[in-house]
Amino acid sequence: MTPLSSRFAGFGHAVPSRIVHNAEIEARLGLDEGWIERRTGIRSRYWAKDGDTLSGLAAEAGKMALEAAGVAPDEIAMTLLATSTPDHLLPPSAPLLAYKLGLEKSGAIDLAGACSGFLYALTLADGFVRAHARAVLIVAANILSRRINPAERASAVLFADGAGAVVLAPCSNGQSGLRAAVLASDGRGYDLIGIPSGGSNRPFSPDTAADQFRMSMRDGREVFSRAVDLMTQTSRQAMTDASVTVSTVDRFIPHQANVRLCEAVRHNLGLEESKVVSTIAEFGNSSAATIPLSLSIQHRHKPLKSGEHLLMTAAGAGLSGGAALFTM
């Protein structure tokens, strides 16, 4: 009897309606025209407007993925929401997301995996699908515009708002699914990216300065170097574990941190530039959402085909990261 595997049954994505071009940020920070695009590859990004919510953005992407998959609401057994910016610190936002989508028979939980959150959610979802033969909805979403320090150049030029979603369904053909997942962490880089206050270690206080509740990147060069190394090493191991060579990878979907990081990892792996899926120019860096958002956009413009090997990799705050090799 062929063991169960998983398959991507549907993709979805959503962004807020407000588009922010580089000129707006460059003017505020006193940067030369074109500075942001030269350094990051970003031309524009989407930021939330008043009234937009994380759960609302996630629901838009989730609805699109569910409709594309043709899966009935009662077929979804678990909803995983990968986010660093939930509606509230408590309760988790995933139950509200499942409610908004009418997923009455679904469990729901948030995953706080920063930029690598989608890869961790995908790994957990794949195990659930194989064990229980039930479908899982994965949504990765962030509203980072409300967490950045507008005066800090390192983060203000990069981060964006957006959501991406996939439906992972059981499959019995034995050829598709998650072929390998290599997850990694390095706590030595724990304080390189973070929000200093708001957790139990440094709780809310009326005396705490406002910038202590905003995202800060302590050393961008160190983050870049560590992320490139982690993404390169885990990608190589994932290909080895899946018995897939660089030449047989069909599409490379890296976390869209900035174009230089993506290019450095691609170069280290020896992948052809034509295989890279890139959305950073128009959508910026929405942390965990970048990979599923990129998958959805790519599938819309150049449909993913059965048998294709997809290599996905990410690294972010923590430091945490990893790579996954998935066969369509």
Secondary structure as a PSIPRED ss2 file (coil, helix, strand):
# PSIPRED VFORMAT (PSIPRED V4.0)

   1 M C   1.000  0.000  0.000
   2 T C   1.000  0.000  0.000
   3 P C   1.000  0.000  0.000
   4 L C   1.000  0.000  0.000
   5 S E   0.000  0.000  1.000
   6 S E   0.000  0.000  1.000
   7 R E   0.000  0.000  1.000
   8 F E   0.000  0.000  1.000
   9 A E   0.000  0.000  1.000
  10 G E   0.000  0.000  1.000
  11 F E   0.000  0.000  1.000
  12 G E   0.000  0.000  1.000
  13 H E   0.000  0.000  1.000
  14 A E   0.000  0.000  1.000
  15 V C   1.000  0.000  0.000
  16 P C   1.000  0.000  0.000
  17 S C   1.000  0.000  0.000
  18 R E   0.000  0.000  1.000
  19 I E   0.000  0.000  1.000
  20 V E   0.000  0.000  1.000
  21 H E   0.000  0.000  1.000
  22 N H   0.000  1.000  0.000
  23 A H   0.000  1.000  0.000
  24 E H   0.000  1.000  0.000
  25 I H   0.000  1.000  0.000
  26 E H   0.000  1.000  0.000
  27 A H   0.000  1.000  0.000
  28 R H   0.000  1.000  0.000
  29 L H   0.000  1.000  0.000
  30 G C   1.000  0.000  0.000
  31 L C   1.000  0.000  0.000
  32 D C   1.000  0.000  0.000
  33 E C   1.000  0.000  0.000
  34 G C   1.000  0.000  0.000
  35 W H   0.000  1.000  0.000
  36 I H   0.000  1.000  0.000
  37 E H   0.000  1.000  0.000
  38 R H   0.000  1.000  0.000
  39 R H   0.000  1.000  0.000
  40 T H   0.000  1.000  0.000
  41 G C   1.000  0.000  0.000
  42 I C   1.000  0.000  0.000
  43 R C   1.000  0.000  0.000
  44 S E   0.000  0.000  1.000
  45 R E   0.000  0.000  1.000
  46 Y E   0.000  0.000  1.000
  47 W E   0.000  0.000  1.000
  48 A C   1.000  0.000  0.000
  49 K C   1.000  0.000  0.000
  50 D C   1.000  0.000  0.000
  51 G C   1.000  0.000  0.000
  52 D C   1.000  0.000  0.000
  53 T C   1.000  0.000  0.000
  54 L H   0.000  1.000  0.000
  55 S H   0.000  1.000  0.000
  56 G H   0.000  1.000  0.000
  57 L H   0.000  1.000  0.000
  58 A H   0.000  1.000  0.000
  59 A H   0.000  1.000  0.000
  60 E H   0.000  1.000  0.000
  61 A H   0.000  1.000  0.000
  62 G H   0.000  1.000  0.000
  63 K H   0.000  1.000  0.000
  64 M H   0.000  1.000  0.000
  65 A H   0.000  1.000  0.000
  66 L H   0.000  1.000  0.000
  67 E H   0.000  1.000  0.000
  68 A H   0.000  1.000  0.000
  69 A H   0.000  1.000  0.000
  70 G C   1.000  0.000  0.000
  71 V C   1.000  0.000  0.000
  72 A C   1.000  0.000  0.000
  73 P H   0.000  1.000  0.000
  74 D H   0.000  1.000  0.000
  75 E H   0.000  1.000  0.000
  76 I E   0.000  0.000  1.000
  77 A E   0.000  0.000  1.000
  78 M E   0.000  0.000  1.000
  79 T E   0.000  0.000  1.000
  80 L E   0.000  0.000  1.000
  81 L E   0.000  0.000  1.000
  82 A E   0.000  0.000  1.000
  83 T C   1.000  0.000  0.000
  84 S C   1.000  0.000  0.000
  85 T C   1.000  0.000  0.000
  86 P C   1.000  0.000  0.000
  87 D C   1.000  0.000  0.000
  88 H C   1.000  0.000  0.000
  89 L C   1.000  0.000  0.000
  90 L C   1.000  0.000  0.000
  91 P C   1.000  0.000  0.000
  92 P C   1.000  0.000  0.000
  93 S C   1.000  0.000  0.000
  94 A H   0.000  1.000  0.000
  95 P H   0.000  1.000  0.000
  96 L H   0.000  1.000  0.000
  97 L H   0.000  1.000  0.000
  98 A H   0.000  1.000  0.000
  99 Y H   0.000  1.000  0.000
 100 K H   0.000  1.000  0.000
 101 L C   1.000  0.000  0.000
 102 G C   1.000  0.000  0.000
 103 L C   1.000  0.000  0.000
 104 E C   1.000  0.000  0.000
 105 K C   1.000  0.000  0.000
 106 S C   1.000  0.000  0.000
 107 G E   0.000  0.000  1.000
 108 A E   0.000  0.000  1.000
 109 I E   0.000  0.000  1.000
 110 D E   0.000  0.000  1.000
 111 L E   0.000  0.000  1.000
 112 A C   1.000  0.000  0.000
 113 G C   1.000  0.000  0.000
 114 A H   0.000  1.000  0.000
 115 C H   0.000  1.000  0.000
 116 S H   0.000  1.000  0.000
 117 G H   0.000  1.000  0.000
 118 F H   0.000  1.000  0.000
 119 L H   0.000  1.000  0.000
 120 Y H   0.000  1.000  0.000
 121 A H   0.000  1.000  0.000
 122 L H   0.000  1.000  0.000
 123 T H   0.000  1.000  0.000
 124 L H   0.000  1.000  0.000
 125 A H   0.000  1.000  0.000
 126 D H   0.000  1.000  0.000
 127 G H   0.000  1.000  0.000
 128 F H   0.000  1.000  0.000
 129 V H   0.000  1.000  0.000
 130 R H   0.000  1.000  0.000
 131 A H   0.000  1.000  0.000
 132 H H   0.000  1.000  0.000
 133 A C   1.000  0.000  0.000
 134 R C   1.000  0.000  0.000
 135 A E   0.000  0.000  1.000
 136 V E   0.000  0.000  1.000
 137 L E   0.000  0.000  1.000
 138 I E   0.000  0.000  1.000
 139 V E   0.000  0.000  1.000
 140 A E   0.000  0.000  1.000
 141 A E   0.000  0.000  1.000
 142 N E   0.000  0.000  1.000
 143 I E   0.000  0.000  1.000
 144 L H   0.000  1.000  0.000
 145 S H   0.000  1.000  0.000
 146 R H   0.000  1.000  0.000
 147 R C   1.000  0.000  0.000
 148 I E   0.000  0.000  1.000
 149 N C   1.000  0.000  0.000
 150 P C   1.000  0.000  0.000
 151 A C   1.000  0.000  0.000
 152 E C   1.000  0.000  0.000
 153 R H   0.000  1.000  0.000
 154 A H   0.000  1.000  0.000
 155 S H   0.000  1.000  0.000
 156 A H   0.000  1.000  0.000
 157 V C   1.000  0.000  0.000
 158 L C   1.000  0.000  0.000
 159 F E   0.000  0.000  1.000
 160 A C   1.000  0.000  0.000
 161 D E   0.000  0.000  1.000
 162 G E   0.000  0.000  1.000
 163 A E   0.000  0.000  1.000
 164 G E   0.000  0.000  1.000
 165 A E   0.000  0.000  1.000
 166 V E   0.000  0.000  1.000
 167 V E   0.000  0.000  1.000
 168 L E   0.000  0.000  1.000
 169 A E   0.000  0.000  1.000
 170 P E   0.000  0.000  1.000
 171 C E   0.000  0.000  1.000
 172 S C   1.000  0.000  0.000
 173 N C   1.000  0.000  0.000
 174 G C   1.000  0.000  0.000
 175 Q C   1.000  0.000  0.000
 176 S C   1.000  0.000  0.000
 177 G E   0.000  0.000  1.000
 178 L E   0.000  0.000  1.000
 179 R E   0.000  0.000  1.000
 180 A E   0.000  0.000  1.000
 181 A E   0.000  0.000  1.000
 182 V E   0.000  0.000  1.000
 183 L E   0.000  0.000  1.000
 184 A E   0.000  0.000  1.000
 185 S E   0.000  0.000  1.000
 186 D C   1.000  0.000  0.000
 187 G H   0.000  1.000  0.000
 188 R H   0.000  1.000  0.000
 189 G H   0.000  1.000  0.000
 190 Y C   1.000  0.000  0.000
 191 D C   1.000  0.000  0.000
 192 L C   1.000  0.000  0.000
 193 I E   0.000  0.000  1.000
 194 G E   0.000  0.000  1.000
 195 I C   1.000  0.000  0.000
 196 P C   1.000  0.000  0.000
 197 S C   1.000  0.000  0.000
 198 G C   1.000  0.000  0.000
 199 G C   1.000  0.000  0.000
 200 S C   1.000  0.000  0.000
 201 N C   1.000  0.000  0.000
 202 R C   1.000  0.000  0.000
 203 P C   1.000  0.000  0.000
 204 F C   1.000  0.000  0.000
 205 S C   1.000  0.000  0.000
 206 P C   1.000  0.000  0.000
 207 D C   1.000  0.000  0.000
 208 T C   1.000  0.000  0.000
 209 A C   1.000  0.000  0.000
 210 A H   0.000  1.000  0.000
 211 D H   0.000  1.000  0.000
 212 Q H   0.000  1.000  0.000
 213 F H   0.000  1.000  0.000
 214 R C   1.000  0.000  0.000
 215 M E   0.000  0.000  1.000
 216 S E   0.000  0.000  1.000
 217 M E   0.000  0.000  1.000
 218 R C   1.000  0.000  0.000
 219 D C   1.000  0.000  0.000
 220 G H   0.000  1.000  0.000
 221 R H   0.000  1.000  0.000
 222 E H   0.000  1.000  0.000
 223 V H   0.000  1.000  0.000
 224 F H   0.000  1.000  0.000
 225 S H   0.000  1.000  0.000
 226 R H   0.000  1.000  0.000
 227 A H   0.000  1.000  0.000
 228 V H   0.000  1.000  0.000
 229 D H   0.000  1.000  0.000
 230 L H   0.000  1.000  0.000
 231 M H   0.000  1.000  0.000
 232 T H   0.000  1.000  0.000
 233 Q H   0.000  1.000  0.000
 234 T H   0.000  1.000  0.000
 235 S H   0.000  1.000  0.000
 236 R H   0.000  1.000  0.000
 237 Q H   0.000  1.000  0.000
 238 A H   0.000  1.000  0.000
 239 M H   0.000  1.000  0.000
 240 T H   0.000  1.000  0.000
 241 D H   0.000  1.000  0.000
 242 A C   1.000  0.000  0.000
 243 S C   1.000  0.000  0.000
 244 V C   1.000  0.000  0.000
 245 T C   1.000  0.000  0.000
 246 V H   0.000  1.000  0.000
 247 S H   0.000  1.000  0.000
 248 T H   0.000  1.000  0.000
 249 V C   1.000  0.000  0.000
 250 D C   1.000  0.000  0.000
 251 R E   0.000  0.000  1.000
 252 F E   0.000  0.000  1.000
 253 I E   0.000  0.000  1.000
 254 P E   0.000  0.000  1.000
 255 H C   1.000  0.000  0.000
 256 Q C   1.000  0.000  0.000
 257 A C   1.000  0.000  0.000
 258 N C   1.000  0.000  0.000
 259 V H   0.000  1.000  0.000
 260 R H   0.000  1.000  0.000
 261 L H   0.000  1.000  0.000
 262 C H   0.000  1.000  0.000
 263 E H   0.000  1.000  0.000
 264 A H   0.000  1.000  0.000
 265 V H   0.000  1.000  0.000
 266 R H   0.000  1.000  0.000
 267 H H   0.000  1.000  0.000
 268 N H   0.000  1.000  0.000
 269 L H   0.000  1.000  0.000
 270 G C   1.000  0.000  0.000
 271 L C   1.000  0.000  0.000
 272 E C   1.000  0.000  0.000
 273 E H   0.000  1.000  0.000
 274 S H   0.000  1.000  0.000
 275 K H   0.000  1.000  0.000
 276 V E   0.000  0.000  1.000
 277 V C   1.000  0.000  0.000
 278 S C   1.000  0.000  0.000
 279 T C   1.000  0.000  0.000
 280 I H   0.000  1.000  0.000
 281 A H   0.000  1.000  0.000
 282 E H   0.000  1.000  0.000
 283 F H   0.000  1.000  0.000
 284 G C   1.000  0.000  0.000
 285 N E   0.000  0.000  1.000
 286 S C   1.000  0.000  0.000
 287 S H   0.000  1.000  0.000
 288 A H   0.000  1.000  0.000
 289 A H   0.000  1.000  0.000
 290 T H   0.000  1.000  0.000
 291 I H   0.000  1.000  0.000
 292 P H   0.000  1.000  0.000
 293 L H   0.000  1.000  0.000
 294 S H   0.000  1.000  0.000
 295 L H   0.000  1.000  0.000
 296 S H   0.000  1.000  0.000
 297 I H   0.000  1.000  0.000
 298 Q H   0.000  1.000  0.000
 299 H H   0.000  1.000  0.000
 300 R H   0.000  1.000  0.000
 301 H H   0.000  1.000  0.000
 302 K C   1.000  0.000  0.000
 303 P C   1.000  0.000  0.000
 304 L C   1.000  0.000  0.000
 305 K C   1.000  0.000  0.000
 306 S C   1.000  0.000  0.000
 307 G C   1.000  0.000  0.000
 308 E C   1.000  0.000  0.000
 309 H E   0.000  0.000  1.000
 310 L E   0.000  0.000  1.000
 311 L E   0.000  0.000  1.000
 312 M E   0.000  0.000  1.000
 313 T E   0.000  0.000  1.000
 314 A E   0.000  0.000  1.000
 315 A E   0.000  0.000  1.000
 316 G E   0.000  0.000  1.000
 317 A C   1.000  0.000  0.000
 318 G C   1.000  0.000  0.000
 319 L C   1.000  0.000  0.000
 320 S E   0.000  0.000  1.000
 321 G E   0.000  0.000  1.000
 322 G E   0.000  0.000  1.000
 323 A E   0.000  0.000  1.000
 324 A E   0.000  0.000  1.000
 325 L E   0.000  0.000  1.000
 326 F E   0.000  0.000  1.000
 327 T E   0.000  0.000  1.000
 328 M C   1.000  0.000  0.000
